Amino acid sequence: MTYCTQGDPLQLFADAVYQNTGAVVDPIPDGKLHRFNDPEGKRNNLACWYVLHLDGHPAGAIGNWRTGYQCTWRQDSRRQLDPAERARVEGIVQAARAQRERERIEAHRKAAERACALWRDARPATSDHPYLVSKQIPALCLRQCGDVLLVPLRTVAGELVNIQRIHPDGSKRFLKGGRITGTCALFGRELPEVGELYLAEGWATAATIANTLRQPVVAAMNAGNLKAVALAVREARPGVALVVAADNDHRTPGNPGITKAAEAARLVQGAMTWPTTCREPDCSCTDYNDTANCGRAPQ
């Protein structure tokens, strides 16, 4: 509960929004839910929200769907929200949450349709693409549209739901609104039933492992997705020995590559491996592709 007893209620509520979300808003006291961007999220994320009414006793609620945070606000610290007020706010929040879920599902559907169309119309990728040349990896399981590489993201059941586009300069983009959590890029036609399966962060790292070890590999595409992919794989393939190949972000505080990978491995009782860097002060190697292409890296 957040409250303050003196001053302009609109300014007090705006202050409460800032204190709880870090965002600056100009509150509209119409009793409706208003969405705004989480400053720590992606651009145009609209993950935060507020509800404010001034009729009777100024009160409202503030929340962040990205983090799950939610609190109520009232100006009068001596008065609790009565049941009708609380039900009114909760009703607005629940309706907005349901609408947001419908929007998310529809965005996923449209992105999946576009992914299938792009994949169908593209040609097999060639190893002379600048990104592949720079990473020294073959064009495994990729397609190409013009000078843009297409990396397919699938569910563990094999459904194509999104695509990562890699441009010649190495910049990467997923399809807008496309599903990412729990999806992965697989080297091969389907997940193995038994044996070792490596799980890496990025596509280049996964390709390096697959090309070197001749083992099946899936790419989670980012560290934050390692846990979701590991859990999905474990549920779909309980007989697989999962090995999480972590990025070694040794120059980043907290080493998120190792931290996220360790969490994923622990949740699925999997093994974990990570690259040993060359330890030179100016070396920026963090993953297996980096160390494979670094002449100073230990063998």
C-alpha positions in Angstrom: 0.0 0.0 0.0 1.2 3.5 -1.0 -0.3 6.7 0.4 0.3 10.3 1.3 -2.2 12.6 3.0 -1.3 16.1 1.9 -1.1 17.9 -1.5 -2.6 17.6 -5.0 -3.8 14.0 -5.4 -2.7 13.9 -9.1 0.8 14.9 -8.2 0.9 12.6 -5.2 -0.3 9.7 -7.4 2.3 10.6 -10.1 5.0 10.5 -7.4 3.8 7.1 -6.3 3.9 5.8 -9.9 7.5 7.0 -10.2 8.5 5.5 -6.9 7.0 2.1 -7.8 7.9 1.9 -11.5 10.5 4.5 -12.3 8.2 6.0 -14.9 7.0 9.6 -15.2 3.2 9.8 -16.1 0.5 12.5 -16.2 -2.3 10.6 -14.4 -5.8 10.5 -15.8 -8.3 10.1 -13.0 -11.1 8.4 -14.9 -11.2 5.1 -13.1 -9.9 3.2 -16.2 -6.8 1.2 -16.7 -3.9 3.1 -18.4 -0.8 1.3 -19.7 2.7 2.9 -20.0 6.2 1.7 -20.7 8.4 0.0 -18.1 11.6 2.1 -18.3 13.7 -1.1 -17.8 11.9 -3.0 -20.5 12.0 -2.9 -24.3 10.8 0.1 -26.2 7.0 0.4 -26.4 6.5 -2.5 -24.0 3.4 -1.1 -22.2 4.2 -3.4 -19.3 3.2 -1.0 -16.6 -0.3 0.2 -15.7 -2.3 2.3 -13.3 -5.9 3.0 -12.3 -6.9 6.2 -10.5 -10.2 7.7 -9.4 -10.8 10.9 -7.4 -14.5 10.6 -6.7 -15.1 10.5 -3.0 -11.7 9.5 -1.7 -8.7 9.5 -4.1 -7.5 5.9 -4.6 -6.0 3.7 -7.3 -3.6 0.9 -8.1 -0.2 0.6 -9.8 1.4 -2.4 -11.4 4.0 -4.0 -13.7 3.0 -7.0 -15.7 6.6 -7.7 -16.7 7.7 -8.2 -13.1 4.4 -9.1 -11.5 4.5 -6.2 -9.1 1.2 -4.6 -8.0 0.2 -2.2 -5.2 -2.8 -0.1 -4.2 -2.7 3.6 -3.5 -4.9 5.9 -1.4 -4.4 9.5 -0.3 -6.0 9.1 3.1 -3.8 6.8 5.1 -6.5 6.4 7.8 -9.0 4.9 5.4 -9.0 1.4 3.9 -10.4 0.8 0.4 -14.0 -0.3 0.9 -15.1 -3.6 -0.7 -16.8 -1.8 -3.6 -13.7 0.2 -4.4 -11.4 -2.8 -4.2 -13.7 -4.9 -6.4 -13.9 -2.0 -8.9 -10.1 -1.7 -9.2 -9.6 -5.5 -9.3 -12.3 -5.8 -12.0 -10.6 -3.2 -14.2 -7.2 -4.9 -13.7 -8.5 -8.4 -14.5 -10.3 -7.2 -17.6 -7.1 -5.5 -18.8 -5.0 -8.6 -18.0 -7.4 -10.7 -20.1 -7.3 -8.3 -23.0 -3.5 -8.2 -22.8 -3.4 -12.0 -23.0 -5.7 -12.0 -26.0 -3.4 -9.4 -27.7 -0.3 -11.5 -26.9 -1.9 -14.7 -28.4 -3.0 -12.8 -31.6 0.5 -11.3 -32.0 2.0 -14.8 -31.7 -0.4 -16.2 -34.3 0.4 -13.4 -36.8 4.2 -13.8 -36.2 4.0 -17.5 -36.7 2.1 -17.1 -40.0 4.8 -14.6 -41.2 7.6 -17.0 -40.1 6.1 -19.8 -42.1 5.7 -17.6 -45.2 9.3 -16.3 -44.9 10.7 -19.8 -44.4 8.7 -21.2 -47.3 9.8 -18.5 -49.7 13.5 -18.4 -48.7 16.3 -20.3 -50.3 18.9 -22.4 -48.5 21.7 -20.3 -47.0 25.2 -20.3 -48.3 28.4 -20.3 -46.3 29.7 -17.2 -48.0 27.2 -15.0 -46.1 29.3 -12.3 -44.2 28.0 -13.3 -40.8 28.8 -17.0 -41.3 32.3 -16.1 -42.7 33.0 -13.9 -39.7 31.9 -16.6 -37.3 33.6 -19.4 -39.4 30.6 -21.6 -39.2 28.7 -23.5 -42.0 25.2 -22.7 -43.1 23.6 -25.4 -41.0 19.8 -25.5 -41.1 19.5 -21.9 -42.2 17.7 -20.2 -45.1 18.4 -16.9 -46.7 16.2 -14.1 -48.0 18.3 -11.6 -50.0 21.3 -10.9 -47.8 19.4 -11.8 -44.6 19.9 -15.1 -42.9 16.8 -16.8 -41.4 17.1 -18.8 -38.2 14.0 -20.8 -37.4 12.6 -20.8 -33.9 10.5 -23.8 -33.1 8.7 -25.3 -30.2 10.0 -28.6 -28.9 7.2 -30.2 -30.8 8.7 -28.8 -34.0 6.2 -26.0 -34.8 7.8 -23.0 -36.5 6.6 -19.9 -34.5 9.3 -17.2 -35.1 12.4 -16.4 -37.0 15.5 -14.5 -36.1 16.9 -12.4 -39.0 20.6 -11.9 -39.1 21.9 -9.1 -41.3 25.4 -9.0 -42.9 26.6 -6.6 -40.2 25.6 -9.2 -37.5 22.5 -7.3 -36.3 19.7 -9.6 -35.3 15.9 -9.2 -35.1 13.1 -11.5 -34.2 9.7 -11.0 -35.8 7.5 -8.4 -34.0 5.2 -10.0 -31.5 6.6 -13.5 -32.1 7.0 -16.1 -29.4 10.5 -16.6 -28.0 10.1 -18.1 -24.5 10.4 -21.8 -24.6 11.3 -21.9 -28.3 14.7 -22.9 -29.8 16.6 -23.4 -33.0 17.5 -27.0 -33.5 20.4 -28.5 -35.5 18.6 -31.4 -37.1 15.1 -32.4 -38.0 13.9 -33.3 -34.5 15.0 -33.6 -30.9 16.7 -36.9 -30.1 15.0 -39.4 -27.8 18.2 -40.5 -26.0 21.9 -39.6 -25.8 23.4 -36.2 -25.1 21.7 -33.0 -26.3 23.6 -29.7 -25.9 21.8 -26.5 -25.1 23.6 -23.2 -26.0 22.7 -19.5 -25.9 23.2 -18.2 -29.5 23.1 -19.7 -32.9 26.8 -19.3 -33.7 27.8 -21.0 -30.4 25.4 -23.9 -31.1 26.7 -24.2 -34.7 30.3 -24.4 -33.4 29.4 -27.1 -30.9 27.4 -29.1 -33.5 30.1 -28.8 -36.1 32.9 -29.7 -33.7 31.4 -32.5 -31.6 28.9 -33.9 -34.2 26.3 -33.8 -31.4 22.7 -32.6 -31.5 22.4 -29.0 -30.3 19.6 -26.5 -29.6 20.1 -22.8 -29.4 17.9 -20.9 -26.8 18.9 -17.6 -28.6 19.5 -15.7 -25.3 20.5 -16.5 -21.8 17.1 -15.6 -20.3 15.5 -18.3 -22.4 17.8 -21.1 -21.3 15.7 -22.2 -18.3 12.4 -22.3 -20.3 14.0 -24.3 -23.1 15.7 -26.7 -20.7 12.4 -27.3 -18.9 10.5 -27.8 -22.2 13.1 -30.2 -23.5 13.2 -32.2 -20.3 9.4 -32.6 -20.4 9.4 -33.6 -24.0 12.5 -35.8 -23.9 12.9 -37.2 -20.3 15.5 -39.7 -21.6 17.9 -37.1 -23.0 21.1 -36.2 -21.1 21.0 -32.4 -21.3 24.3 -30.5 -21.3 24.0 -26.7 -21.0 26.9 -25.0 -22.8 27.2 -21.6 -21.0 28.6 -18.4 -22.3 31.4 -17.3 -19.9 30.6 -13.6 -19.4 33.8 -13.2 -17.3 33.9 -9.4 -18.0 30.3 -8.8 -17.0 29.5 -8.3 -13.3 27.7 -11.4 -12.0 28.6 -13.4 -15.1 25.0 -13.7 -16.4 26.0 -16.4 -18.9 27.2 -18.8 -16.2 24.5 -17.8 -13.7 21.6 -18.4 -16.1 23.1 -21.6 -17.4 23.7 -23.0 -13.9 20.1 -22.3 -13.0 18.8 -24.1 -16.1 21.1 -27.1 -15.6 20.1 -27.4 -11.9 16.4 -27.4 -12.7 16.7 -30.3 -15.2 19.4 -32.2 -13.4 21.6 -31.6 -16.4 25.4 -31.2 -16.9 27.1 -27.9 -17.6 30.1 -26.8 -19.5 31.7 -23.4 -20.4 34.7 -22.2 -22.4 38.0 -21.4 -20.8 39.2 -18.0 -22.1 42.7 -17.2 -23.1 42.9 -14.8 -20.1 44.6 -12.0 -22.0 43.6 -8.6 -20.6 42.2 -7.4 -23.9 40.5 -10.7 -24.9 36.7 -10.5 -25.2 36.0 -14.2 -25.8 32.9 -15.3 -24.0 31.4 -18.3 -25.9 32.6 -21.4 -27.7 32.5 -19.7 -31.1 34.7 -16.9 -29.8 37.3 -19.3 -28.4 37.2 -21.5 -31.5 38.2 -18.4 -33.5 40.7 -16.9 -31.1 44.3 -17.8 -31.9 45.3 -17.2 -28.3 42.6 -19.5 -26.7 43.8 -22.6 -24.9 43.3 -25.9 -26.8 
